[in-house]
Amino acid sequence: MDELIAILEKFKVLLTTVVTVILLAIIFRRPIAELIANVASIEIDPAKRRWKVQFGQRVRQERQRAATIPREVAARSPEPAAPPPSKGATQSGRDIVLAAWGAVRQAVYDGCIANKAMTPTLGVREALQRLNDVRTLAPDLVQLVRAVYDVGQEVADDRGLRPEDDDARAYASLVNTTVYWLGLSALPPLPPLPPQQPTTIDPPKRRATVVGGHFVQPTPGSPSAALVAIAGPMKGQQYVVDKPTYRLGRNANNDLCAAADDSISGEHACLRYQNGGLFLYDQASRNGTFLNEQRVTGTPVMVGHGDRIRLGESVFEVGTPSAPQSGGTKDDGIKGPGRSVIF
């Protein structure tokens, strides 16, 4: 009998709501579907209203803690300035949180794979602990990764939780910074540069053939790869990767200075040579960095021969450097101090 009474009470509330919506539609001449949507968007459950407030408070608290992380975490690269999510206007707060939460999981797993510490049965928390055992991450960074993962896990576990849009975007910005720091800390370090050898009259050694995603150590005068512009303002030009860390952007201090493309950020992306491969990093660019039309987020990705890198409106194909045209010198192709040679 008690169960029957409870069912009737729920039916009574539902019937009352429907009748109210129909009456309002008649009075104000508004479409019934629009009014139903407005009514459905009202948070009735007091517990969920409290959760929304607590979600925003936790995000702000974790952002304050993140600001105290020592700068040594990002010692190999400038501290990132996370851009706001580009799709925030079309995504709900819940969708924004779930997308960012997925990026945290992927960053942890990518770190384990890069350090050969991954097994199929590892959960995210276990994977983070194993990664910490191998790389000895900063304690504050480990705590931050756990916190942002747990916050996103709550939303993933309960389909009824809908954070405020502003709080969701703040969470996504925090995640972007977290995974960037984790990538810098978890990936194997760059190998040291070989000592410079004295000039000899011996014939130059033949450079190793590029196979798959593996490249030889790039040095000035002996580049490992070339970036051929196949679309955008720089179409037809070739840039050689002749440094272990090769930076791309509109600012003049970049190795590939893309001043002609206004959609490229000042410090947009970089290529780094490590463990026999080239890895593509996004430097918190405004419009994103893409490898074969897949966006590069906080975790760097390995670049292979024939891959295509898109920055703004410019597309570059990764290839083998070609020899300079006869009658010219390498100096003919240098664009400004410290620029890459363009053939």
N, C-alpha and C positions, 0 to 999 in steps of 0.2 A: 504493500500500500504506500509506503514512504517513497519507493522508487517511482510509482505512478504519479504521486503528487509532484515530485521533482521534475518529471518529464512535462507535466502540464504547466508548471511554472515557467519552464524554458519556452514552451510553445506560446504561452501568454505574452512573454517579453518579445518574442519574434513577431507575433501577430500585431502587437501594439506598435512596434517599429515600422512595419510595413504600412499599416493604416496611417500613421503619422506622416510618412513620406508621401503617400498618395494625396493626403489633405494639403500638405505644403505645396506639392506640385500643382494642385488645382488653384490654390490661393495665389501663388507667386508665378504661375505659368512657367515653371522651369521643367526641363526634361527629367523624368523619373530616374533614368540611369545616372544622370549627373548628381542628383540628390542622394541616391543610394551610395554612390562613390564617396561623397562628402561625409555621409554618416559613418561609412565603414572605416574612414580614415581617422575617426575620433578614437583615441585610446581610452577604453573604459576600464580596463583592468588596472587597479592602483599599483599592483606589484610591477607591472610593465612600465608604468609611468615612472616609478622610482628607479627602475633599471636604466631608463633613458638618462636620467640625471646622473646616476652613478657611472654610466659608461663615459659620459663627457668628462666627469671628474677624474676617472682613471686615466683617460687619454692625456689630459692636461698634466696630471701628476707624472706620468711616464715621460712626457716631453721635457719636464723640468729635470728629471733624473738624467735623461739623455744629454742634456746640456753640460752635465758635470763629468761626462766620460773624458778621460785624459786624451789630449790631442795625439798621443803616441799611437792610438788605434789607427789613425789615418796618416801615419808618418810618411808613407810612400806616395801620397797623393794629396792635393788640397782637400780640406774638409768639405763634404758635399753640401750644397744648398738644394734641398728637395723641392722640385716644382709641384704646383698643385695638380691633382689628377685632371687630365685633359677631357675626360668624358663625364665629369661630375654633373654637368647640366642635364644629361640624358639618363643617368643611372640613379637608382634609388640609393639611400644611405646603406641599406643592407647589402646591395650588390657591390658597392664600393668597398665595404669592409671585407666581404668574402673574396674579392679579387686580390686585395692586399694581403689577406691571410694566406692565400695560396702562394703568393710570392715569398712569404717567410718560409713556408715548408720547402719550396723548391730551392731556396738559398742554402738551407741546412743540408739537404740531400746532396746538392751540387758540391758543397764543401767536403762532405764525406767521400764522395766519388773521387774528387781530385786528390784526396789524401789516402785513397785505397782503404777506407775505414767503413765501407758500406756493406750491409748484408740485407737480403730481401725482407727479413722480419723486423727490421728496426722501425720503431715509431719515431716521431719527430723529437720528443724529449730524449729518448735513448740515443738517437743519432747525434743530437747536440752534445750530449755528454761524451760520446765517443770522439767526436770532433775536438772537443776541449781537451781530452786526454792526449790526442795526437799533436795538436797545435798550441796548447796552453794559451787559450784566449784570455783577454782581459776580463776579470770577474764582473765588472759593470756591464760589459757587452753581453756576456752570457745571461745575466739577469734581465737585461733589456729584451733580448731575443725571446726568452721564456715569457716575459710579461706580454709582449705584443701578440705572441702566439696564443696564449691563454685567453686574451680578450677576444680575438677572432674566433677561437674555438667555441666560446659561449654563443656567438651569433650563429655559427654553423650548426650547433646542436639543437637550437630552438628556432623553428621557422616563424614563430610569432614575434620574435624580437626585431624591432625596427629602430635603429639609432637615428638621431637627428642628422640631416645631411651635412651640416657644418662639422659636427663631431666626427662623422665618418670620413670626411675629407682630411681632417686633422690626423686621424688614425692612419690613413693612407700615406700622408706626408711623413709621419713618424716611421712607418714601415719602410718607406723608400730609403730613408737615411740609415735605418738599421741594417737592411740587407746590403747596402753599399759598404758600410763598415765591416760587415761580416765577410764580404767578398775580399776586401783588402787584407783582412787578418787571416782568413782560412786558406787562401790559395798559396801554393808553394812560392817562395821568394824568387825574385829574378836572379839568374846566375851572374856572378861577377864578370866584368869585362876582361877579356884576355889581355895580357901585357902586350904593349906595342913592340913589334919586331923590327929590328933595323933593316933598312932598305938593302936588298941584295940584287945581283944581276941575274939570279935564277929566274927561269920563265915562270909566269904565274900559274898556280895550280888550278886545275879545272874545278869549277864549282859543282858541288853535289846537285843531283837532279831533285827537284821538288816532287815529293810523292804524297798524295793525299793531303792531310792537314799539317805535314811536317815541313819545316823550313830550316835552312842553315842559319847560324848566328849572323845577324846583319851587322856590318861595320861600315864606316865611311869608305867609299870606293868599292865596296863589295856588298851591294844590297841583296837581300834575300827574296824580295817580292816587289811587285809593281802594282800600283793602283791606277787603272786606266779608266778615265771618266767617260762613261758611255751615255750619260744623260745629264742635262742641267747646263748652267752657264759655262762650265769648264769642259764640256764635251770635246773629246779628241785629244786631251792632254794626258800625259803619263807621269806619275809621280813614283819615285823609287823609295822603298822602305829600307833605309840604311842605318837605322839606330835601333837598339834594343827596346827603347820606349819612343814611339813615334806618335806625335800629337796632331790632331786635326781640329780645325776651327777657323773662325773669321779673324781672330786677333793675329797681329803680325808676328807674335812670338811662337806660333805653331809651326811644326815641320811641314804640314800641308796647309798653307794659308788660303782659305776659301772665301776671300773678301768679296767675290763677285756674287755669292749666294746669300741674300739677306735672311733666308729662312734657317741658316746654320748659326748656332750659338758661338759666342766668342771662344769658349773652351768647350768644344762639343763632344769629342770622343778621343780615344787613343788606342793604338795597337801596341801590345807588349809581347816580346819574345821570351818564352820560358819553357823549359823541358822539351825543346825541339819543336815548338809550335808557336803560332801567333794567336794571341787572344785579344778580342775586341771588347773594350770597356766603353760604357756611356758615362760622360762626365756631368750628369744631371742636366742634360741639354733641354732646351725649351721645347723642341718638336720631336725629340726622340732619335734613337739610333736603331737601324734595322739591318739584320743580316738575313738575306734571302727572304725579305718581307716579314721576318719574325722579329718583334721588338726586343732589344737587349735591355734588360732591367738592371737590378743591382748586381747580378751575377754575370761575370764576363763569359763569353762563349768563344770556342776555338774556331778560327777561320781556316778554310780549306782552299786549295787551288781551284779557281773557277767560281768561287762564291761572289756574291754581289752585296756591297755595303751601300746603304742609302742614308744620306744625311740631308735633311731638308729636301730640296728639289734636285740634288745631285746624286748620281748613282755611279759607283766605282766597281769595276770588276777586278778581282785579285788574279794576277798573272805572273809570268816570269819576266824580269827586266829584259828589255831589248837593248842591243848595242846602239850607241849614238850613230846618227847618220853621218856618212862620209863628208868631209869638208868642214865639219863643225867640231867644237870642243865642248867639254862638259860645262865650261864657264858660260857658254852661250845660253844654257838652259836654266841658270840659277836665277831665281826670282827673289831678290832681296837677300840680306845677310842671314846665313844659316838655313836657307830654304833647300828643299829637295831638288834634285836635278830633274828637269823636265825634258824629255826627248821629243 
